[in-house]
Structures are given as structure tokens and as C-alpha cells.
Amino acid sequence: MKTLVVTSPVPVSPTQSQATTRDAKRAATRATSEPRLLQWFLIALAVGTMGLILVVPLFVVFSEAFSKGLELYKASIVNAEAMSAIKLTLLVAFVAVPINTVFGVAAAWAITRFQFKGKGALITLIDLPFAVSPVISGLIFVLMFGRRGIFGPFLQAHDWKIIFALPGIILATLFVTFPFVARQLIAFMESQGAEEEEAAVTLGANGFQTFWRITLPNIKWALLTGIILCNARAMGEFGAVSVVSGHVRGQTNTIPLQVEILYNEYQYTASFAVASLLTFLGLITLGIKTALEWKTARQLKEGQT
Amino acid sequence: MQISVRGVSKNFGAFRALDNVSLDIPQGQLVALLGPSGSGKTTLLRIIAGLEAPDEGRIFYGDQDVTNCSTRDRGIGFVFQHYALFGHMTIFDNIAFGLRVRKWKNEQIRPRVLELLRLIQLEGMEKRFPSQLSGGQRQRVALARALAAQPQVMLLDEPFGALDAKVRADLRRWIRSLHDEIHMTSVFVTHDQEEAFEVADFVVVMNRGKIEQMGTPDEVFARPASAFVTDFLGRVNVFHGRVQNGKAQIGELEVSVEAEHGSVEGDTFTAYIRPHEVEIDREPHGPESMQAAVSRVNRTGSTVKVALFAQDGQLPIDVELPHEREATLNLRAGDIVWVYPRQVRVFAAPTASVESSS
């Protein structure tokens, strides 16, 4: 049998070496973090607050929705009024999201790749819908296209209806969801830089080829994140749409408006059932968004190495 | 193809990046634009490429005025400092990109890309992605991509800037031999004088948006045209003073100031003495030598570096001696010796450079 003897060149007594490690540990704790008790307190505060205002309501929505059983839940959703609201919401998102996607890409491209006068103004303008209350946004369209609005007489003369009809709802949604794609892309494209696009141009690519083969593949995850967020807001918008819709049952009610009407009529279960649809959509959005953000972060990191 | 730059100026807001620059780059030459950051060298390169538009002036390729011609139609190859490879494409697709957008046929593209992969010694790597390559390999791919469509002009923006020293030296040698093979008019930007001298046929030294001097590496190194160029081209002893009786006084040394350098009586001057152009001796050497004390001798490296102080420690001087010469002197710290410069360059000093280098 062989025994392995490890000798250190400088003999160090065990107590001495232990003391050094402990000192080092204590020093590290002191330098980088707060006392244990404060740590626990802060964590508990954060988790408690989140639970109270985020998790509990989420749970309540689903428990209320299913409180009277699966049958009533199904009946609450599969009826003419609710189905009309779902269809309208999908239609509005189907129109508004692509328009804002095209706009967002164009705006981000212009802002991050060119120098022009009024660039600062354009950036501020893109943020306008975030700054203005959605109710005001809706009111703007009523003041413009309503019966007594600026274009009211003209619209009436041609028998075109915008306010209290589909075009008004789409316009208000467009306005409110306007910044999502643009903001997402501006931040991403700024950090990425224009070198790859410049390289494509020196290699003989035209504007379209550069966009299609270089820019789009590069921004796709950030773009998808923007689209997902834009879509969530388009489907969930209440304030602006409420002002321009006119609440015509089975015609101009979107899902959020339908939820409110049902709730005001004391149909709690039905109201929560419809609301659970939107909540479910929100959870899916959140999941996809997290996955996409993880992808874009990884892409940026790879680009830098 | 010859490139001519005629009276080009460019401003970025209040910053004047290029100030009325004119330059001829002869056909088939490898030219270095050398200067510190902010000297306008990269802006000039980007204007030649068409990636920036000049505020004033014109760019000619041969006889053709290309000032308003888009980058796409200039037929250039451009290499970026950080490679700018397309991360979502394989190495093959990266190199083939320029050929595809120029509508080459697939049966022509494949042999051309494989030929280039051989040239950059990355055969068999065509299916990899840029993130799987090292820095040096990525820069070679960027070069192959730029060369693919047989450009008439090659433009390189700090092509070795992001690489470590060893890879840098290899790539430098490789680019030089590549240029000797294909003789394409090439311009590269660098802030490293050693790199410019080693690789280029012709060096253009730039400072503050202007050309300070141009010439072959030998010309520029032997006869720097200005205080800036002398200062920029590597280690040098700098002395300041005032011209008196037509002479510049450096410690106990008196150096006559020639009129062509623009110095007049009473003006401040800056004198430059390169470390390897100073002799050290145990004996005085006439009126052009002065006494100095050795403070440190460093014998590592290809020459012996001696730090001395003249004038009771007031005037530091760095000297480089060949090992053989130092062996006969056998210097030690504390020795009192005599130093005499073989060459002194004196320039009337603009106030700014006195401030910045003192």
C-alpha cells in the first residue's frame, strides 16, 4: 500500500489557515452586501408586494371565472355578444398590428441609420401616445371625426361613419399602440450599429437587398418582441376604444368593453370568464416576450465577441 | 486604378474632421493613412468609399468623378475594424454575398468562394458561422468577402486593430504578400506607425483633418516635415526653449536653427532627438557634447536603453545603444559620461504643442 503525503513548502498551522479564510469571508461579506437581516426584510417586502398586487389578482380572475363551473364558463364565452366582441378585437388587432409594424420598422430604420433635421422631434412624437392618457387619445378622434368634429360635416355629407364604428376603434388602437414596435427596434438597432449594413452596401447590395438579407434577419427577435407587445396592447386597450366605440352591443364592443358591461350588469362570473381570455393572452404574451428577450440578449452578446 | 482626392472637407457638427485635403494614390500602391484618433483618417477612407459624403471637394477613380456615385457602384472592397461579418450566415454565404447580389451564377460562385477559402487558408470551414472563428480568422474571412467580386480598389479601416499582437504581425505580413501578388490599389487606416512603415509603399501622416506629410516610409522617417510627425513617429527626446542668437540652447548644447524651419529670434522652439541618434562617450567630444549622469541601464531587448540626466538632473535624456557599443563602455548607474547627438531636429513650436508635450 502506498500512502500519499502532501507537504506544503511553508508549514502553515491549521488554525492559522482557517482563521485567514474566515477573515477573508467576513471581509467579502462586509464589502459587497448588506446585513443578513436587512437582506431578508427587503426580499420579503418585494415578494409580498408582488404577491399582493400581481399574483393574487391573477388567481382571483381564474377562480371567479370558474366559480360556477365549466358549463357556465363556456356559456359566458360562447354567446353572440361575447363572440362578436372576440371577433371585433381580433379584427382590430389584425389591422392595427401590421400597420404599426411597418411604421415601426420604417421609423427605427430612419432614426438609427440616418442623420436628418427633426430627428429629435420624431423620437419625441413616437413617445407621445405613452405620455397622453388613452381617454384623451380617444377624445382627440371624437373631436376630429365626431358629428360636431372638424371633419364631422364632411363625413356626414358622404355618409361615412368613423366614430362609434369600426374605423374609429381601429384609429384609436393604432394611436395607442403606435410606439411599441418602433421603441423596441430603435433601442436594439442603436446598440447593434450599422456596420453590417455598410458592409452589404460596399459588397454591392441595394437598399432592398440590404434590408431583406441583413437588417431583417438581425432584428427579427427584437421585432417579434415589439409585435407581441403591440398586439397585447391592441387587444387589451380600454380607455381610447371606450371613448370612440359607442358601446353598441354585439357590434362595437371589444373584449375589454364587454368585460366592463357584464361587470356593471352584475354578471360577475360571465365578466370574469371573458376577462380570463384576456388574462390568458397576457400570460402567453409575457412568456413569448421573455423567451424573445433572452434570444436578443444572446444575439447582441455574440455580435460583440 | 488611381484614386485622387481633391480639396475634400467634412464637418460633423462643429467638429472639422477634414480640412481641404488633396491626395493622389497611385495605381497598384499600398498606402497607409497614419494618424492619431480624431485626425480624420477614417473619415477620409469612408469618403473614398462613399460611405460618407464630403461637404466640399471631389473624389476621382482614374478619370472618373465618383463623388456622387453610390458606394454600391464604386466597385470597392471594404474591410471593417470589427470585421462586420454577417452573423446569421455561414462563412460560405458571407463570402458569396457580394457575388449573389451582383447576380453571379451559382456554378461560378462556388469555385470562386472555394478559391478564396484556399487563399485565406480556411478550407473546409465554409459551413461554420463567424462566431465559431477566432479574430484573425474572421478578419481573413472579411478580406475574402471584400475580394470576392474582384474590386478595383481595396479599402481597409484599422484592419488589425482588434487583433492581438501575434495574430496582428502574421496578418500584416500576409496582407503585404497578398498585395505583392495582386497589386490592387489599396488604402488602409492605422494609428500604429510601425504597422504603416512595415506594410505600406507610401505613408500619409494626418493630424487634425490635414495631411502633415506624405512619402515612402524611408522618406518620412528620415526627414519628418513637422514637429507633429517627428513626435508621432515613435520614441523621441523632446526639448523646449527660446531661440537666442540664431541658436537653440538644449542644456549645454547649442544647435544652430535653420531659417527653413521658420524659427526667428526669441521664438519658442521644440527640439527632437531620437534615442538611437545619440552617442555616449567617456571623453568630452568638443562643444557639441554635454555631461550627463547615467540613472538606469536596461539591457533587455535588441538595443541597450540608457536613461540619463544632464544639467544636475534637470534634463532627462533617453539613449539607445547597440549592445556591442555598450559593452565597450560598460555603463553603470551613477557614471558621469558625455553625450552628443548625431542629429537634432528643431521646429518653431506652436504654443499648443508646447503645452501638450510638456
Contacts between the chains, C-beta under 8 A, distances in Angstrom:
chain1	res1	chain2	res2	distance
A	195	B	80	5.5
A	195	B	82	6.5
A	195	B	84	4.0
A	196	B	84	5.2
A	196	B	85	7.8
A	196	B	86	5.9
A	196	B	87	7.7
A	198	B	51	5.7
A	198	B	71	7.9
A	198	B	78	7.6
A	198	B	80	7.4
A	198	B	84	6.9
A	199	B	78	6.9
A	199	B	80	6.3
A	199	B	84	4.1
A	199	B	85	7.8
A	199	B	86	7.5
A	199	B	142	7.9
A	199	B	145	7.7
A	200	B	86	7.7
A	200	B	97	7.0
A	200	B	101	7.7
A	201	B	51	7.6
A	201	B	70	7.8
A	201	B	71	4.9
A	201	B	72	5.6
A	202	B	49	6.4
A	202	B	51	7.4
A	202	B	71	5.5
A	202	B	72	7.8
A	202	B	76	6.0
A	202	B	77	7.1
A	202	B	78	3.9
A	202	B	146	7.4
A	203	B	97	5.5
A	203	B	98	3.6
A	203	B	101	6.5
A	203	B	145	6.9
A	203	B	146	7.5
A	203	B	148	7.8
A	203	B	149	7.1
A	204	B	72	5.3
A	204	B	98	5.5
A	204	B	101	5.1
A	204	B	102	4.9
A	204	B	149	6.5
A	205	B	72	6.9
A	205	B	97	7.4
A	205	B	101	4.4
A	206	B	72	6.3
A	206	B	101	7.5
A	209	B	101	5.2
A	213	B	97	7.6
A	213	B	101	7.9
A	214	B	86	6.2
A	217	B	88	4.5
A	218	B	87	7.5
A	218	B	88	6.9
A	299	B	87	7.5
A	302	B	87	6.3
A	302	B	131	5.0
A	303	B	87	5.9
A	305	B	131	6.8
